[in-house]
Amino acid sequence: MLPFLPLSIRRFVLALSLATAGCQTVPDAELTALIQINTAVNRQGRPCPGDACLDDWPDVADLERLEAWDCKAYAVAKADQLIRQHHYDPARLEYLLVEGPPLRVTHAALLVDGRWVLDNGSRCQVCELEQFAAGLRVTGQLPVAELPYLQRALRAAQRQRAHLRPLTPRTD
């Protein structure tokens, strides 16, 4: 910083800039990359007209065919991009569920390293978990690698419920 000035003046300029602008830090390269990924994915899908439009968590292969994306689809797309294009270990990623006012339904986002939340909502785009969840209840966290197992279990439960539907009595 201004190497041609004497050290005492450089210290004064630094102190003055900190006093007037506050201590501002430049985000590190990883945070910058998370912001860029989040922004790019948020532009990919067409948002749902309502709060939710998908009954289940979509598979990555289904994302391109969906007419609209809800928070679950955005979270899946972000996890996929971090894993496939940026070589993140899936163990670093979790799906996060939150609920409570002002949200009308349970909301999903992607949690990175237990710290950074990547979201598609107006609450924040990329922020720390504490900021994101302020005033809400965290109702679930699912490691990204476990989603396929959850999807299979949910589909099996749906099939079983379909077979167990009570028969309506015949009136002849």
C-alpha positions, 0 to 999 in steps of 0.5 A: 500500500503506497510503498513510496510513502514513509511507514508512519504515513502508510500506517496512518492511511491504513488506520484512517481507511479502517476507521471510515470504511470498517474492516472489510474482508475480501471473500476467499476463492472458495466462497467466490466460487460458491457464489458463482455456482449458486448464481449460475444454477439459480438461473438454470431452472424456471421457478415454481409459480407457487411455493412447491411444485414437486412432490419428491426430490428429483433425480439429476437426470430429470432436471432438464425435463422439469417444467419448473424447479422448486427448492429441492430441484435447485439444491440437487442441481447445486450439489451435482454441479459441485460434485461433478464440475468442481470435484467436491467430496459429497461428504462435504454437502448436505441437504438442509430443511428449514421451516417456520414463519415467514415460510409457508412450507418447508424449504430446502437448500444446500449446506456446504461444509456445515457452514455455507448455505446455497439457496434460491430464495430471497432470504440469502443466496450464499450465507452462513448457516446461522444467518440463513436459519435465523428465526427458523427451525432446522428440521432436517439435514441429509448427506447428499450421498444418502438421497438416492437411498431415501428416494428408493425408500420413499418410492417403496413406501408409496408402492406399499401404500398403494397396495394397502388401500382399503377396498371399497365394498361393492354394492350389488 
